[in-house]
Amino acid sequence: MGKDYDYVRDEMDLPRLRALSAYQQSNPPAHIGIQRLCRILEAFAGIEETSPAITISDDDEVDMLEVLEGFPQGG
């Protein structure tokens, strides 16, 4: 939607969300149409999508501690 979390929390309710979803189903955003066109052209040209590389850290525990430090309410 392009809005920040606070805006969505304060301004969006279920009827508005349903209306927005219905509108976007009949009038998708431009980037969705372009992405679909690219997928069609890739399939036509025989180009296969490569899966993204998964990187694994040597020390996952340190990475997890860094992530948890971003949540001060956790103690």
N, CA, C and O atoms as a Tripos MOL2 file, in Angstrom:
@<TRIPOS>MOLECULE
protein
  300   299    75     0     0
PROTEIN
NO_CHARGES

@<TRIPOS>ATOM
      1 N           0.8100   -1.1900    0.0000 N.3       1 MET1
      2 CA          0.0000    0.0000    0.0000 C.3       1 MET1
      3 C           0.8530    1.2540    0.0000 C.2       1 MET1
      4 O           0.3690    2.3140   -0.3960 O.2       1 MET1
      5 N           2.0860    1.1750    0.4230 N.am      2 GLY2
      6 CA          2.9240    2.3460    0.4300 C.3       2 GLY2
      7 C           2.7120    3.2600    1.6240 C.2       2 GLY2
      8 O           3.1530    4.4090    1.6080 O.2       2 GLY2
      9 N           2.0580    2.7770    2.6380 N.am      3 LYS3
     10 CA          1.8130    3.5750    3.8490 C.3       3 LYS3
     11 C           2.5810    2.9610    5.0080 C.2       3 LYS3
     12 O           2.8800    1.7670    5.0090 O.2       3 LYS3
     13 N           2.8940    3.7920    5.9940 N.am      4 ASP4
     14 CA          3.5920    3.2570    7.1480 C.3       4 ASP4
     15 C           2.6080    2.5720    8.0990 C.2       4 ASP4
     16 O           1.3910    2.7220    7.9810 O.2       4 ASP4
     17 N           3.1660    1.8240    9.0340 N.am      5 TYR5
     18 CA          2.3600    1.0030    9.9360 C.3       5 TYR5
     19 C           1.3730    1.8360   10.7440 C.2       5 TYR5
     20 O           0.2170    1.4420   10.9010 O.2       5 TYR5
     21 N           1.8130    2.9790   11.2560 N.am      6 ASP6
     22 CA          0.9290    3.8080   12.0860 C.3       6 ASP6
     23 C          -0.2780    4.3080   11.3000 C.2       6 ASP6
     24 O          -1.3900    4.3390   11.8270 O.2       6 ASP6
     25 N          -0.0680    4.7000   10.0460 N.am      7 TYR7
     26 CA         -1.1860    5.1620    9.2220 C.3       7 TYR7
     27 C          -2.1970    4.0350    9.0260 C.2       7 TYR7
     28 O          -3.4020    4.2320    9.1870 O.2       7 TYR7
     29 N          -1.6950    2.8600    8.6780 N.am      8 VAL8
     30 CA         -2.5950    1.7250    8.4350 C.3       8 VAL8
     31 C          -3.3460    1.3710    9.7100 C.2       8 VAL8
     32 O          -4.5520    1.1280    9.6630 O.2       8 VAL8
     33 N          -2.6610    1.3380   10.8420 N.am      9 ARG9
     34 CA         -3.2960    1.0000   12.1100 C.3       9 ARG9
     35 C          -4.3800    2.0070   12.4710 C.2       9 ARG9
     36 O          -5.4520    1.6280   12.9430 O.2       9 ARG9
     37 N          -4.1010    3.2990   12.2470 N.am     10 ASP10
     38 CA         -5.0310    4.3420   12.6680 C.3      10 ASP10
     39 C          -6.1390    4.6230   11.6570 C.2      10 ASP10
     40 O          -7.2490    4.9780   12.0540 O.2      10 ASP10
     41 N          -5.8670    4.4740   10.3680 N.am     11 GLU11
     42 CA         -6.8000    4.9360    9.3410 C.3      11 GLU11
     43 C          -7.5340    3.8230    8.5860 C.2      11 GLU11
     44 O          -8.5930    4.0760    8.0110 O.2      11 GLU11
     45 N          -7.0000    2.6080    8.5750 N.am     12 MET12
     46 CA         -7.6230    1.5440    7.7820 C.3      12 MET12
     47 C          -8.5180    0.6780    8.6620 C.2      12 MET12
     48 O          -8.1480    0.3070    9.7760 O.2      12 MET12
     49 N          -9.6970    0.3660    8.1430 N.am     13 ASP13
     50 CA        -10.5780   -0.5910    8.7960 C.3      13 ASP13
     51 C         -10.9700   -1.6250    7.7420 C.2      13 ASP13
     52 O         -10.6010   -1.4820    6.5760 O.2      13 ASP13
     53 N         -11.7030   -2.6540    8.1290 N.am     14 LEU14
     54 CA        -12.0080   -3.7410    7.1930 C.3      14 LEU14
     55 C         -12.8120   -3.2890    5.9770 C.2      14 LEU14
     56 O         -12.4870   -3.7170    4.8690 O.2      14 LEU14
     57 N         -13.8440   -2.4490    6.1140 N.am     15 PRO15
     58 CA        -14.5520   -2.0140    4.9020 C.3      15 PRO15
     59 C         -13.6440   -1.2670    3.9220 C.2      15 PRO15
     60 O         -13.7440   -1.4680    2.7110 O.2      15 PRO15
     61 N         -12.7630   -0.4100    4.4350 N.am     16 ARG16
     62 CA        -11.8400    0.3040    3.5450 C.3      16 ARG16
     63 C         -10.8470   -0.6530    2.9040 C.2      16 ARG16
     64 O         -10.5210   -0.5150    1.7250 O.2      16 ARG16
     65 N         -10.3670   -1.6220    3.6740 N.am     17 LEU17
     66 CA         -9.4310   -2.5970    3.1330 C.3      17 LEU17
     67 C         -10.0870   -3.4340    2.0420 C.2      17 LEU17
     68 O          -9.4730   -3.6980    1.0090 O.2      17 LEU17
     69 N         -11.3270   -3.8500    2.2630 N.am     18 ARG18
     70 CA        -12.0500   -4.6130    1.2350 C.3      18 ARG18
     71 C         -12.2580   -3.7760   -0.0160 C.2      18 ARG18
     72 O         -12.0950   -4.2780   -1.1280 O.2      18 ARG18
     73 N         -12.6170   -2.5040    0.1480 N.am     19 ALA19
     74 CA        -12.8220   -1.6240   -1.0060 C.3      19 ALA19
     75 C         -11.5170   -1.4270   -1.7720 C.2      19 ALA19
     76 O         -11.5090   -1.4500   -3.0030 O.2      19 ALA19
     77 N         -10.4180   -1.2350   -1.0530 N.am     20 LEU20
     78 CA         -9.1250   -1.0660   -1.7030 C.3      20 LEU20
     79 C          -8.7170   -2.3350   -2.4390 C.2      20 LEU20
     80 O          -8.2050   -2.2640   -3.5560 O.2      20 LEU20
     81 N          -8.9350   -3.4870   -1.8300 N.am     21 SER21
     82 CA         -8.6010   -4.7600   -2.4750 C.3      21 SER21
     83 C          -9.4250   -4.9690   -3.7340 C.2      21 SER21
     84 O          -8.8970   -5.4060   -4.7570 O.2      21 SER21
     85 N         -10.7230   -4.6590   -3.6680 N.am     22 ALA22
     86 CA        -11.5840   -4.8010   -4.8450 C.3      22 ALA22
     87 C         -11.1260   -3.8630   -5.9570 C.2      22 ALA22
     88 O         -11.0960   -4.2520   -7.1250 O.2      22 ALA22
     89 N         -10.7710   -2.6350   -5.6000 N.am     23 TYR23
     90 CA        -10.3040   -1.6740   -6.6000 C.3      23 TYR23
     91 C          -9.0060   -2.1560   -7.2470 C.2      23 TYR23
     92 O          -8.8550   -2.0800   -8.4660 O.2      23 TYR23
     93 N          -8.0690   -2.6520   -6.4340 N.am     24 GLN24
     94 CA         -6.7950   -3.0870   -6.9840 C.3      24 GLN24
     95 C          -6.9240   -4.3730   -7.7940 C.2      24 GLN24
     96 O          -6.0850   -4.6480   -8.6510 O.2      24 GLN24
     97 N          -7.9670   -5.1630   -7.5330 N.am     25 GLN25
     98 CA         -8.1970   -6.3570   -8.3610 C.3      25 GLN25
     99 C          -8.5970   -5.9470   -9.7710 C.2      25 GLN25
    100 O          -8.1380   -6.5400  -10.7480 O.2      25 GLN25
    101 N          -9.4530   -4.9310   -9.8800 N.am     26 SER26
    102 CA         -9.9020   -4.4930  -11.2040 C.3      26 SER26
    103 C          -8.9210   -3.5150  -11.8470 C.2      26 SER26
    104 O          -8.8850   -3.4110  -13.0730 O.2      26 SER26
    105 N          -8.1370   -2.8070  -11.0640 N.am     27 ASN27
    106 CA         -7.1540   -1.8370  -11.5650 C.3      27 ASN27
    107 C          -5.8230   -2.0470  -10.8420 C.2      27 ASN27
    108 O          -5.4810   -1.2770   -9.9450 O.2      27 ASN27
    109 N          -5.0720   -3.0800  -11.2230 N.am     28 PRO28
    110 CA         -3.8320   -3.3660  -10.4920 C.3      28 PRO28
    111 C          -2.8170   -2.2390  -10.6670 C.2      28 PRO28
    112 O          -2.8160   -1.5560  -11.6910 O.2      28 PRO28
    113 N          -1.9560   -2.0440   -9.6710 N.am     29 PRO29
    114 CA         -0.9040   -1.0380   -9.7950 C.3      29 PRO29
    115 C          -0.0010   -1.3480  -10.9910 C.2      29 PRO29
    116 O           0.1100   -2.5020  -11.4060 O.2      29 PRO29
    117 N           0.6330   -0.3280  -11.5370 N.am     30 ALA30
    118 CA          1.4350   -0.4850  -12.7570 C.3      30 ALA30
    119 C           2.5370   -1.5240  -12.5990 C.2      30 ALA30
    120 O           2.7870   -2.2980  -13.5230 O.2      30 ALA30
    121 N           3.2030   -1.5570  -11.4430 N.am     31 HIS31
    122 CA          4.3180   -2.4930  -11.2930 C.3      31 HIS31
    123 C           3.8540   -3.9440  -11.3380 C.2      31 HIS31
    124 O           4.6300   -4.8260  -11.7070 O.2      31 HIS31
    125 N           2.6010   -4.2070  -10.9710 N.am     32 ILE32
    126 CA          2.0770   -5.5720  -11.0500 C.3      32 ILE32
    127 C           1.8950   -5.9700  -12.5130 C.2      32 ILE32
    128 O           2.2520   -7.0810  -12.9040 O.2      32 ILE32
    129 N           1.3450   -5.0700  -13.3160 N.am     33 GLY33
    130 CA          1.1680   -5.3440  -14.7410 C.3      33 GLY33
    131 C           2.4950   -5.5450  -15.4430 C.2      33 GLY33
    132 O           2.6220   -6.4310  -16.2880 O.2      33 GLY33
    133 N           3.4870   -4.7320  -15.1030 N.am     34 ILE34
    134 CA          4.8060   -4.8550  -15.7130 C.3      34 ILE34
    135 C           5.4500   -6.1730  -15.3050 C.2      34 ILE34
    136 O           6.0880   -6.8290  -16.1270 O.2      34 ILE34
    137 N           5.2890   -6.5660  -14.0470 N.am     35 GLN35
    138 CA          5.8580   -7.8300  -13.5800 C.3      35 GLN35
    139 C           5.2150   -9.0050  -14.3170 C.2      35 GLN35
    140 O           5.9050   -9.9480  -14.7040 O.2      35 GLN35
    141 N           3.8980   -8.9520  -14.5120 N.am     36 ARG36
    142 CA          3.2190  -10.0240  -15.2550 C.3      36 ARG36
    143 C           3.7230  -10.0930  -16.6850 C.2      36 ARG36
    144 O           3.9490  -11.1810  -17.2140 O.2      36 ARG36
    145 N           3.9000   -8.9340  -17.3170 N.am     37 LEU37
    146 CA          4.4020   -8.8990  -18.6870 C.3      37 LEU37
    147 C           5.8010   -9.4990  -18.7630 C.2      37 LEU37
    148 O           6.1040  -10.2480  -19.6920 O.2      37 LEU37
    149 N           6.6490   -9.1800  -17.8020 N.am     38 CYS38
    150 CA          8.0000   -9.7470  -17.7790 C.3      38 CYS38
    151 C           7.9580  -11.2620  -17.6320 C.2      38 CYS38
    152 O           8.7280  -11.9690  -18.2820 O.2      38 CYS38
    153 N           7.0680  -11.7660  -16.7860 N.am     39 ARG39
    154 CA          6.9420  -13.2220  -16.6090 C.3      39 ARG39
    155 C           6.4960  -13.8930  -17.9100 C.2      39 ARG39
    156 O           6.9980  -14.9590  -18.2630 O.2      39 ARG39
    157 N           5.5610  -13.2730  -18.6140 N.am     40 ILE40
    158 CA          5.0880  -13.8290  -19.8860 C.3      40 ILE40
    159 C           6.2220  -13.8500  -20.9000 C.2      40 ILE40
    160 O           6.4200  -14.8510  -21.5890 O.2      40 ILE40
    161 N           6.9760  -12.7430  -20.9970 N.am     41 LEU41
    162 CA          8.0910  -12.6820  -21.9410 C.3      41 LEU41
    163 C           9.1880  -13.6750  -21.5730 C.2      41 LEU41
    164 O           9.7820  -14.2890  -22.4590 O.2      41 LEU41
    165 N           9.4640  -13.8440  -20.2890 N.am     42 GLU42
    166 CA         10.4560  -14.8290  -19.8570 C.3      42 GLU42
    167 C          10.0290  -16.2370  -20.2470 C.2      42 GLU42
    168 O          10.8450  -17.0300  -20.7170 O.2      42 GLU42
    169 N           8.7550  -16.5470  -20.0520 N.am     43 ALA43
    170 CA          8.2570  -17.8760  -20.4160 C.3      43 ALA43
    171 C           8.3290  -18.0770  -21.9270 C.2      43 ALA43
    172 O           8.6820  -19.1600  -22.3940 O.2      43 ALA43
    173 N           7.9980  -17.0480  -22.6830 N.am     44 PHE44
    174 CA          8.0280  -17.1370  -24.1430 C.3      44 PHE44
    175 C           9.4580  -17.3320  -24.6450 C.2      44 PHE44
    176 O           9.6880  -18.0920  -25.5850 O.2      44 PHE44
    177 N          10.4100  -16.6530  -24.0260 N.am     45 ALA45
    178 CA         11.8020  -16.7330  -24.4500 C.3      45 ALA45
    179 C          12.5220  -17.9370  -23.8550 C.2      45 ALA45
    180 O          13.6630  -18.2160  -24.2230 O.2      45 ALA45
    181 N          11.8720  -18.6530  -22.9410 N.am     46 GLY46
    182 CA         12.4830  -19.8260  -22.3360 C.3      46 GLY46
    183 C          13.4780  -19.5020  -21.2370 C.2      46 GLY46
    184 O          14.3460  -20.3150  -20.9210 O.2      46 GLY46
    185 N          13.3570  -18.3330  -20.6600 N.am     47 ILE47
    186 CA         14.2530  -17.9300  -19.5800 C.3      47 ILE47
    187 C          13.6870  -18.4540  -18.2700 C.2      47 ILE47
    188 O          12.5310  -18.1940  -17.9350 O.2      47 ILE47
    189 N          14.5080  -19.1970  -17.5310 N.am     48 GLU48
    190 CA         14.0620  -19.7330  -16.2470 C.3      48 GLU48
    191 C          14.5240  -18.8230  -15.1270 C.2      48 GLU48
    192 O          15.6350  -18.2950  -15.1580 O.2      48 GLU48
    193 N          13.6680  -18.6470  -14.1470 N.am     49 GLU49
    194 CA         14.0100  -17.8080  -13.0040 C.3      49 GLU49
    195 C          14.9590  -18.5700  -12.0980 C.2      49 GLU49
    196 O          14.7280  -19.7350  -11.7770 O.2      49 GLU49
    197 N          16.0290  -17.9010  -11.6910 N.am     50 THR50
    198 CA         16.9680  -18.5270  -10.7750 C.3      50 THR50
    199 C          16.5270  -18.2380   -9.3500 C.2      50 THR50
    200 O          16.0570  -17.1430   -9.0420 O.2      50 THR50
    201 N          16.6820  -19.2190   -8.4970 N.am     51 SER51
    202 CA         16.2990  -19.0240   -7.1010 C.3      51 SER51
    203 C          17.3630  -18.1840   -6.4050 C.2      51 SER51
    204 O          18.5510  -18.3290   -6.6950 O.2      51 SER51
    205 N          16.9530  -17.3100   -5.4930 N.am     52 PRO52
    206 CA         17.9360  -16.4770   -4.7930 C.3      52 PRO52
    207 C          18.8470  -17.3230   -3.9100 C.2      52 PRO52
    208 O          18.4240  -18.3190   -3.3230 O.2      52 PRO52
    209 N          20.0820  -16.9110   -3.8320 N.am     53 ALA53
    210 CA         21.0460  -17.6380   -3.0090 C.3      53 ALA53
    211 C          20.7220  -17.4360   -1.5370 C.2      53 ALA53
    212 O          20.3970  -16.3300   -1.1040 O.2      53 ALA53
    213 N          20.8140  -18.5040   -0.7840 N.am     54 ILE54
    214 CA         20.5780  -18.4440    0.6550 C.3      54 ILE54
    215 C          21.9360  -18.3650    1.3350 C.2      54 ILE54
    216 O          22.7790  -19.2470    1.1760 O.2      54 ILE54
    217 N          22.1300  -17.3090    2.0860 N.am     55 THR55
    218 CA         23.3960  -17.1620    2.7970 C.3      55 THR55
    219 C          23.1990  -17.5570    4.2500 C.2      55 THR55
    220 O          22.2290  -17.1610    4.8960 O.2      55 THR55
    221 N          24.1280  -18.3370    4.7430 N.am     56 ILE56
    222 CA         24.0550  -18.8140    6.1210 C.3      56 ILE56
    223 C          25.2780  -18.2930    6.8560 C.2      56 ILE56
    224 O          26.4130  -18.4630    6.4130 O.2      56 ILE56
    225 N          25.0250  -17.6690    7.9660 N.am     57 SER57
    226 CA         26.1090  -17.1290    8.7770 C.3      57 SER57
    227 C          26.7880  -18.2600    9.5410 C.2      57 SER57
    228 O          26.1620  -19.2610    9.8900 O.2      57 SER57
    229 N          28.0790  -18.0790    9.7900 N.am     58 ASP58
    230 CA         28.8070  -19.0730   10.5750 C.3      58 ASP58
    231 C          28.3410  -19.0860   12.0230 C.2      58 ASP58
    232 O          28.3570  -20.1290   12.6760 O.2      58 ASP58
    233 N          27.9270  -17.9310   12.5220 N.am     59 ASP59
    234 CA         27.5220  -17.8280   13.9190 C.3      59 ASP59
    235 C          26.1170  -17.2430   13.9910 C.2      59 ASP59
    236 O          25.9480  -16.0300   14.1220 O.2      59 ASP59
    237 N          25.1150  -18.1060   13.9060 N.am     60 ASP60
    238 CA         23.7270  -17.6590   13.9280 C.3      60 ASP60
    239 C          23.3340  -17.0580   15.2680 C.2      60 ASP60
    240 O          22.4600  -16.1930   15.3210 O.2      60 ASP60
    241 N          23.9640  -17.5030   16.3520 N.am     61 GLU61
    242 CA         23.5960  -17.0080   17.6770 C.3      61 GLU61
    243 C          23.8960  -15.5140   17.8010 C.2      61 GLU61
    244 O          23.0890  -14.7690   18.3570 O.2      61 GLU61
    245 N          25.0330  -15.0750   17.2970 N.am     62 VAL62
    246 CA         25.3860  -13.6570   17.3470 C.3      62 VAL62
    247 C          24.3880  -12.8520   16.5180 C.2      62 VAL62
    248 O          23.9440  -11.7860   16.9440 O.2      62 VAL62
    249 N          24.0310  -13.3590   15.3290 N.am     63 ASP63
    250 CA         23.0600  -12.6700   14.4880 C.3      63 ASP63
    251 C          21.7220  -12.5450   15.1960 C.2      63 ASP63
    252 O          21.0830  -11.4950   15.1210 O.2      63 ASP63
    253 N          21.2880  -13.5870   15.8780 N.am     64 MET64
    254 CA         20.0080  -13.5580   16.5770 C.3      64 MET64
    255 C          20.0410  -12.5510   17.7200 C.2      64 MET64
    256 O          19.0560  -11.8520   17.9580 O.2      64 MET64
    257 N          21.1600  -12.4720   18.4230 N.am     65 LEU65
    258 CA         21.2770  -11.4970   19.5060 C.3      65 LEU65
    259 C          21.2070  -10.0740   18.9660 C.2      65 LEU65
    260 O          20.6150   -9.2020   19.6040 O.2      65 LEU65
    261 N          21.8020   -9.8260   17.8000 N.am     66 GLU66
    262 CA         21.7210   -8.5000   17.1910 C.3      66 GLU66
    263 C          20.2840   -8.1570   16.8310 C.2      66 GLU66
    264 O          19.8500   -7.0210   17.0250 O.2      66 GLU66
    265 N          19.5510   -9.1160   16.3130 N.am     67 VAL67
    266 CA         18.1520   -8.8840   15.9590 C.3      67 VAL67
    267 C          17.3350   -8.6040   17.2080 C.2      67 VAL67
    268 O          16.5200   -7.6820   17.2230 O.2      67 VAL67
    269 N          17.5450   -9.3920   18.2570 N.am     68 LEU68
    270 CA         16.7750   -9.2210   19.4870 C.3      68 LEU68
    271 C          17.0690   -7.8940   20.1790 C.2      68 LEU68
    272 O          16.2090   -7.3630   20.8820 O.2      68 LEU68
    273 N          18.2660   -7.3530   19.9900 N.am     69 GLU69
    274 CA         18.5870   -6.0560   20.5810 C.3      69 GLU69
    275 C          17.7350   -4.9420   19.9850 C.2      69 GLU69
    276 O          17.5840   -3.8840   20.5960 O.2      69 GLU69
    277 N          17.1850   -5.1660   18.8120 N.am     70 GLY70
    278 CA         16.3140   -4.1800   18.1860 C.3      70 GLY70
    279 C          14.9360   -4.1190   18.8130 C.2      70 GLY70
    280 O          14.1360   -3.2500   18.4650 O.2      70 GLY70
    281 N          14.6450   -5.0260   19.7310 N.am     71 PHE71
    282 CA         13.3480   -5.0750   20.4000 C.3      71 PHE71
    283 C          13.5550   -4.8590   21.8960 C.2      71 PHE71
    284 O          13.6260   -5.8270   22.6540 O.2      71 PHE71
    285 N          13.6520   -3.6000   22.3310 N.am     72 PRO72
    286 CA         13.9850   -3.3360   23.7330 C.3      72 PRO72
    287 C          12.9270   -3.8060   24.7200 C.2      72 PRO72
    288 O          13.2500   -4.0270   25.8870 O.2      72 PRO72
    289 N          11.6800   -3.9670   24.3000 N.am     73 GLN73
    290 CA         10.6450   -4.3950   25.2340 C.3      73 GLN73
    291 C          10.8450   -5.8430   25.6730 C.2      73 GLN73
    292 O          10.2090   -6.2870   26.6290 O.2      73 GLN73
    293 N          11.7110   -6.5820   24.9940 N.am     74 GLY74
    294 CA         11.9250   -7.9770   25.3360 C.3      74 GLY74
    295 C          12.8040   -8.1790   26.5570 C.2      74 GLY74
    296 O          12.9490   -9.3080   27.0250 O.2      74 GLY74
    297 N          13.3780   -7.1410   27.0720 N.am     75 GLY75
    298 CA         14.1520   -7.2790   28.2850 C.3      75 GLY75
    299 C          15.5830   -7.1230   28.0070 C.2      75 GLY75
    300 O          16.4020   -7.2090   28.9220 O.2      75 GLY75
@<TRIPOS>BOND
     1     1     2 1
     2     2     3 1
     3     3     4 2
     4     3     5 am
     5     5     6 1
     6     6     7 1
     7     7     8 2
     8     7     9 am
     9     9    10 1
    10    10    11 1
    11    11    12 2
    12    11    13 am
    13    13    14 1
    14    14    15 1
    15    15    16 2
    16    15    17 am
    17    17    18 1
    18    18    19 1
    19    19    20 2
    20    19    21 am
    21    21    22 1
    22    22    23 1
    23    23    24 2
    24    23    25 am
    25    25    26 1
    26    26    27 1
    27    27    28 2
    28    27    29 am
    29    29    30 1
    30    30    31 1
    31    31    32 2
    32    31    33 am
    33    33    34 1
    34    34    35 1
    35    35    36 2
    36    35    37 am
    37    37    38 1
    38    38    39 1
    39    39    40 2
    40    39    41 am
    41    41    42 1
    42    42    43 1
    43    43    44 2
    44    43    45 am
    45    45    46 1
    46    46    47 1
    47    47    48 2
    48    47    49 am
    49    49    50 1
    50    50    51 1
    51    51    52 2
    52    51    53 am
    53    53    54 1
    54    54    55 1
    55    55    56 2
    56    55    57 am
    57    57    58 1
    58    58    59 1
    59    59    60 2
    60    59    61 am
    61    61    62 1
    62    62    63 1
    63    63    64 2
    64    63    65 am
    65    65    66 1
    66    66    67 1
    67    67    68 2
    68    67    69 am
    69    69    70 1
    70    70    71 1
    71    71    72 2
    72    71    73 am
    73    73    74 1
    74    74    75 1
    75    75    76 2
    76    75    77 am
    77    77    78 1
    78    78    79 1
    79    79    80 2
    80    79    81 am
    81    81    82 1
    82    82    83 1
    83    83    84 2
    84    83    85 am
    85    85    86 1
    86    86    87 1
    87    87    88 2
    88    87    89 am
    89    89    90 1
    90    90    91 1
    91    91    92 2
    92    91    93 am
    93    93    94 1
    94    94    95 1
    95    95    96 2
    96    95    97 am
    97    97    98 1
    98    98    99 1
    99    99   100 2
   100    99   101 am
   101   101   102 1
   102   102   103 1
   103   103   104 2
   104   103   105 am
   105   105   106 1
   106   106   107 1
   107   107   108 2
   108   107   109 am
   109   109   110 1
   110   110   111 1
   111   111   112 2
   112   111   113 am
   113   113   114 1
   114   114   115 1
   115   115   116 2
   116   115   117 am
   117   117   118 1
   118   118   119 1
   119   119   120 2
   120   119   121 am
   121   121   122 1
   122   122   123 1
   123   123   124 2
   124   123   125 am
   125   125   126 1
   126   126   127 1
   127   127   128 2
   128   127   129 am
   129   129   130 1
   130   130   131 1
   131   131   132 2
   132   131   133 am
   133   133   134 1
   134   134   135 1
   135   135   136 2
   136   135   137 am
   137   137   138 1
   138   138   139 1
   139   139   140 2
   140   139   141 am
   141   141   142 1
   142   142   143 1
   143   143   144 2
   144   143   145 am
   145   145   146 1
   146   146   147 1
   147   147   148 2
   148   147   149 am
   149   149   150 1
   150   150   151 1
   151   151   152 2
   152   151   153 am
   153   153   154 1
   154   154   155 1
   155   155   156 2
   156   155   157 am
   157   157   158 1
   158   158   159 1
   159   159   160 2
   160   159   161 am
   161   161   162 1
   162   162   163 1
   163   163   164 2
   164   163   165 am
   165   165   166 1
   166   166   167 1
   167   167   168 2
   168   167   169 am
   169   169   170 1
   170   170   171 1
   171   171   172 2
   172   171   173 am
   173   173   174 1
   174   174   175 1
   175   175   176 2
   176   175   177 am
   177   177   178 1
   178   178   179 1
   179   179   180 2
   180   179   181 am
   181   181   182 1
   182   182   183 1
   183   183   184 2
   184   183   185 am
   185   185   186 1
   186   186   187 1
   187   187   188 2
   188   187   189 am
   189   189   190 1
   190   190   191 1
   191   191   192 2
   192   191   193 am
   193   193   194 1
   194   194   195 1
   195   195   196 2
   196   195   197 am
   197   197   198 1
   198   198   199 1
   199   199   200 2
   200   199   201 am
   201   201   202 1
   202   202   203 1
   203   203   204 2
   204   203   205 am
   205   205   206 1
   206   206   207 1
   207   207   208 2
   208   207   209 am
   209   209   210 1
   210   210   211 1
   211   211   212 2
   212   211   213 am
   213   213   214 1
   214   214   215 1
   215   215   216 2
   216   215   217 am
   217   217   218 1
   218   218   219 1
   219   219   220 2
   220   219   221 am
   221   221   222 1
   222   222   223 1
   223   223   224 2
   224   223   225 am
   225   225   226 1
   226   226   227 1
   227   227   228 2
   228   227   229 am
   229   229   230 1
   230   230   231 1
   231   231   232 2
   232   231   233 am
   233   233   234 1
   234   234   235 1
   235   235   236 2
   236   235   237 am
   237   237   238 1
   238   238   239 1
   239   239   240 2
   240   239   241 am
   241   241   242 1
   242   242   243 1
   243   243   244 2
   244   243   245 am
   245   245   246 1
   246   246   247 1
   247   247   248 2
   248   247   249 am
   249   249   250 1
   250   250   251 1
   251   251   252 2
   252   251   253 am
   253   253   254 1
   254   254   255 1
   255   255   256 2
   256   255   257 am
   257   257   258 1
   258   258   259 1
   259   259   260 2
   260   259   261 am
   261   261   262 1
   262   262   263 1
   263   263   264 2
   264   263   265 am
   265   265   266 1
   266   266   267 1
   267   267   268 2
   268   267   269 am
   269   269   270 1
   270   270   271 1
   271   271   272 2
   272   271   273 am
   273   273   274 1
   274   274   275 1
   275   275   276 2
   276   275   277 am
   277   277   278 1
   278   278   279 1
   279   279   280 2
   280   279   281 am
   281   281   282 1
   282   282   283 1
   283   283   284 2
   284   283   285 am
   285   285   286 1
   286   286   287 1
   287   287   288 2
   288   287   289 am
   289   289   290 1
   290   290   291 1
   291   291   292 2
   292   291   293 am
   293   293   294 1
   294   294   295 1
   295   295   296 2
   296   295   297 am
   297   297   298 1
   298   298   299 1
   299   299   300 2
@<TRIPOS>SUBSTRUCTURE
     1 MET1         2 RESIDUE 1 A MET
     2 GLY2         6 RESIDUE 1 A GLY
     3 LYS3        10 RESIDUE 1 A LYS
     4 ASP4        14 RESIDUE 1 A ASP
     5 TYR5        18 RESIDUE 1 A TYR
     6 ASP6        22 RESIDUE 1 A ASP
     7 TYR7        26 RESIDUE 1 A TYR
     8 VAL8        30 RESIDUE 1 A VAL
     9 ARG9        34 RESIDUE 1 A ARG
    10 ASP10       38 RESIDUE 1 A ASP
    11 GLU11       42 RESIDUE 1 A GLU
    12 MET12       46 RESIDUE 1 A MET
    13 ASP13       50 RESIDUE 1 A ASP
    14 LEU14       54 RESIDUE 1 A LEU
    15 PRO15       58 RESIDUE 1 A PRO
    16 ARG16       62 RESIDUE 1 A ARG
    17 LEU17       66 RESIDUE 1 A LEU
    18 ARG18       70 RESIDUE 1 A ARG
    19 ALA19       74 RESIDUE 1 A ALA
    20 LEU20       78 RESIDUE 1 A LEU
    21 SER21       82 RESIDUE 1 A SER
    22 ALA22       86 RESIDUE 1 A ALA
    23 TYR23       90 RESIDUE 1 A TYR
    24 GLN24       94 RESIDUE 1 A GLN
    25 GLN25       98 RESIDUE 1 A GLN
    26 SER26      102 RESIDUE 1 A SER
    27 ASN27      106 RESIDUE 1 A ASN
    28 PRO28      110 RESIDUE 1 A PRO
    29 PRO29      114 RESIDUE 1 A PRO
    30 ALA30      118 RESIDUE 1 A ALA
    31 HIS31      122 RESIDUE 1 A HIS
    32 ILE32      126 RESIDUE 1 A ILE
    33 GLY33      130 RESIDUE 1 A GLY
    34 ILE34      134 RESIDUE 1 A ILE
    35 GLN35      138 RESIDUE 1 A GLN
    36 ARG36      142 RESIDUE 1 A ARG
    37 LEU37      146 RESIDUE 1 A LEU
    38 CYS38      150 RESIDUE 1 A CYS
    39 ARG39      154 RESIDUE 1 A ARG
    40 ILE40      158 RESIDUE 1 A ILE
    41 LEU41      162 RESIDUE 1 A LEU
    42 GLU42      166 RESIDUE 1 A GLU
    43 ALA43      170 RESIDUE 1 A ALA
    44 PHE44      174 RESIDUE 1 A PHE
    45 ALA45      178 RESIDUE 1 A ALA
    46 GLY46      182 RESIDUE 1 A GLY
    47 ILE47      186 RESIDUE 1 A ILE
    48 GLU48      190 RESIDUE 1 A GLU
    49 GLU49      194 RESIDUE 1 A GLU
    50 THR50      198 RESIDUE 1 A THR
    51 SER51      202 RESIDUE 1 A SER
    52 PRO52      206 RESIDUE 1 A PRO
    53 ALA53      210 RESIDUE 1 A ALA
    54 ILE54      214 RESIDUE 1 A ILE
    55 THR55      218 RESIDUE 1 A THR
    56 ILE56      222 RESIDUE 1 A ILE
    57 SER57      226 RESIDUE 1 A SER
    58 ASP58      230 RESIDUE 1 A ASP
    59 ASP59      234 RESIDUE 1 A ASP
    60 ASP60      238 RESIDUE 1 A ASP
    61 GLU61      242 RESIDUE 1 A GLU
    62 VAL62      246 RESIDUE 1 A VAL
    63 ASP63      250 RESIDUE 1 A ASP
    64 MET64      254 RESIDUE 1 A MET
    65 LEU65      258 RESIDUE 1 A LEU
    66 GLU66      262 RESIDUE 1 A GLU
    67 VAL67      266 RESIDUE 1 A VAL
    68 LEU68      270 RESIDUE 1 A LEU
    69 GLU69      274 RESIDUE 1 A GLU
    70 GLY70      278 RESIDUE 1 A GLY
    71 PHE71      282 RESIDUE 1 A PHE
    72 PRO72      286 RESIDUE 1 A PRO
    73 GLN73      290 RESIDUE 1 A GLN
    74 GLY74      294 RESIDUE 1 A GLY
    75 GLY75      298 RESIDUE 1 A GLY
